[in-house]
């Protein structure tokens, strides 16, 4: 029974590590986009690109946690 529990714990830990990695990627992307938008507030195309990239990362996170 302990072997099964340890295997499940390892899978959960791996999923959590992958989720944290995706969240860190999302935060880094957010930071870089906001820095660029601070330089030029008229960067609507950049904001749209950010939102699309954010959607992809969030979908990846959802798959990871499922």
QUIQUIPE-V638152 format. One record per helix or strand. SS is the DSSP state (alpha for helix, beta for strand). FROM is the first residue (numbers start at 1). TO is the last residue. Records with the same first field share a line. If there is no record, write none. Layout:
SS: FROM-TO  FROM-TO
This chain:
alpha: 2-39  44-65
